[in-house]
């Protein structure tokens, strides 16, 4: 972001615009919260006003080196596209960097070199100090100069004097592991007085690397010595494979222990995202170069505008078998004798429990089947007590279970349907993208150059983003208990859904119809195209605004959205379903199954 002569904020929508305006080329690549990114995907959170981040040095630590504050340097441009589209994704811009493994390694080395200069240690030992403070240069700054002796002792450095990462013997010595004699220069130590031969060091490192990431914390083999074994010594004594694995553990430690780095969770992706972990304590969606969107706070897939706790609860519920238990409760009856759940799989009402119980009873009234012999069958008799609402405990329990299943399936079905539609929209986006298989054919059908189809690609990107957002609102709705907020939520959700369906239908069906009419009717199609383009662009902007309003309302806790009084009255008059079963009931039920 820059300031104009009128003191108005001027926003940049891409790294290229920022560079042309004279911004620092070394800053992290600009990534907005819109859908437009290197991979036709992008996300962010309008609640993340404090999550703006920039680092001119790339070291990644507040207060240590020269940084700029995002409040006056970053933002999002208001775009005036052809077709009258204004207001490009109005929620707060978020800046983060997507790094390859090599870039992560370069960041780590640069970060380590700066700290090494600061505390006057070799880079390998500085890396050990940094790792002790979870790669926070600010932590090193505060603790090293306040109590250097304590830090040295904790890391495994000599208490005083110059610390070295590798020491070489200058006289013949005996290795106290293999007890072989070795000449000068043939043995190594971790900067301490305990020298061992290369062969023994190599075996020691191999065993440590085989133990996983704990190899980064190994010390001198001597039981009474705490000298740290660092990268320089490992590279000197270990074979190539072990040294490489140690280096990979070290790089992964830089990401996994840092507060401002997170691996992309997509299968097979080895990229990382760098952001301001100190400031971003609320939901922040990021989009990796592989196309996967995820939340930097909880690591789950991108779920704006729904909070992380809701997403965790919903996914845990989908993964659990609690709904299986609810189905059993709703569709089975307990044997009156042994209480085992039984599902009716044949037509007659004469039920026989499985061995060893073998109790025979009537499916309708649960009475002993023996009482139904000889014309005593009275299950068809009207039960006045039941008509007055005097249900048995088991009947009430079953009714509640069925209502709970129906409610869950209502939200789950829509949650899944929007994800399937989103995947189709992503496929269409790829097909109509710059390298897409359909782009040339569609351009030829419309009689335009391919570059004029960006509006169509943008519409599909907007559809995919809106499908994702709307999908997660159903998880939110499942856990929403406040009746007043439910009215607000459902009204806002309905408005967003309607605008999305209009957009998707226009982009999908209207486009397909125009392309189908293209053969031999170029003039007529050209006229229809001139109507189609502004209409689709307008619907894209409308859908974007509706979903941004919805996201803003979620951020504000659904406190300031007005609902049509008629809608609120209609919903208030509706009879609420029976409450769902408690978790304790599920546990009791599973206990019965185990018995």
C-alpha positions, 0 to 999 in steps of 0.5 A: 500500500502506498499513499497518494498525494491526497493522503488516500490509500493506493492499493496494489493487486499484484507484486508487479504493480507494487514493484512498478510503484517502487516497492522493495523488491526483496519483500515477500511476494504479495498474496491477497485474500482474493481468489486470484493467485498463481494457482487460480485460488486464494483466500484470507479472512476479513477479521485478520486486520492484525495479520498483515506481514512484511519482512524486507530482510526475510529473516522472519523476526519482529524487532530484530532487523529492519521491518515495515509495518503492514498497516501503512504498506499493504492493501488491496486495489479497487478494481474497475474491470470491463463489464462494470465490476467494481470492488475486488474481494473487499475483505482484508488483504493478507500477505504471506509467502509460499516457499519451496524446500530450497527457499526454506533452506535459504531462509534458514541459512540466512537467519542463522548467519545473522544470529551467528554474527550477533552472538559471535558463534559459528553458524552451526552453533548459532543454529543450535542456539536458535533451535533452542529458542524455536528459531526465534531471533528475538528470543536469542536477543533477549536471553543471550545478553541477559544470561549468556552462561545459562543459555550456553549451559542449556544448549551444550556450549562451553561455559566460557571461551571461544566455542567451536563446532568441530575439534581435531586432535593434534596428537596421537590418541586412543578412541574410547569407543573402539580403543584403537589408536589414531594419529593426529588429525584422525579424530574429532570431538564436539568442541570438547576434550573427548575425541573419537575416530571417524568410524565410531562417530559415523556409527553414532550419528547413524543410530541417532538419525535412525531415531528420527528428529531427536538426532538434532539434540544429540550430545557428546558420546561421553556420559559426563559431557553435554557438548552439542553435536551440530551440523558441521560435525555431522557433515564431517564424520557421517556418510552422505545419506546420514548427513542428508537426512540430518539436514532434512530434519534440521530444515523441517525443525525450522518450519515445525518449531517456528511460530511463523512457518507451516508446511502445506498439508496437501499430500505430496507437497513439500512447500511451506507458508511463511506468515506472522505467527505472533500476530495471526492468532485468529483464523487465516486462510492461505493458498499454497502454490499447489492449489491447496487452501488451508488455515494457518491456525489449525491446519485444516482445509480453508474454512473462512468464515467459520471458526477453527473450533467449529471446523474441528468439532464438525470434522471429528463428528464426521469421522466418529461413529456417533451417527452410526449409533444414532442410526441404530437407535432410530432404526432398531428396537431392543430385545425386551429380554436381553436388551440387544438392538435388533433390526427388522429384516423380514416382513412378519412381526414375529421376532426371535432374538439371536442365541443365546437369548432366543426370546420371541416377541412382537415387533409392534408392541414388544410383548411376548409372542406367546400372548399373541397366539389364540386370537390374543393379537391386540397390537392394532388397539388404539393406545389412548395414553400414547395419543395424549403424549405419554410415551414410554422412555424407550419410545421417546429416546427413539424419537429423539434419536431419529430427529437427531439423525435427520438434523445431522443429515440435513447439514451433512448433505448440503455440506457435501453437495457444495464441496462436489459443486466446488470441485466441478467449478475448479475443473471448469476453471482449469478448463477455461484458464490460460492453458485450459483445454476449452479456452480456445474453443469457447473464444472461437465460438464467441468470436473473441480473442482468448484474452477476453475470457478472463471474466469467465475464468474469474466467474468460476473462481468466484463460484469455487470460493463461494461454494467453499464458504457456503459449505462451511456455513452448514457446519456452523449452522449445525452447532448454532443454538441461539434461536435469534442468531439462527434467524439471522444466519439462515436469512444471510445464508439464503441470500448468499446461496441465491446469488451464488446459484444465479452466478453458477447457472449463468456461467455454466448453462448460459455459456454452454447454450451460447457455445452450442448456438455458435455453429453458423450463427456467429452474428447472433452469438456475438450479440448475445455475447455482448449481453452475456459478458456484462451480466456474468460480470455483474453477477460475479460482483453481486455474489462476491458482495453477498459472501463478503457481507456474510463473512463480515457478519460471522466476524461480528458474531451475527450481531448486526444483520437485519432479518425480514420480520416475516421471515423471523415470525415464520421461523419462530412459529415452526415447531422445533425438533426433539433435542438430540441425545446427549453424549452420555447416551451414546456411551451407554448405547455402545456399552450395551453393544459391547455387552 
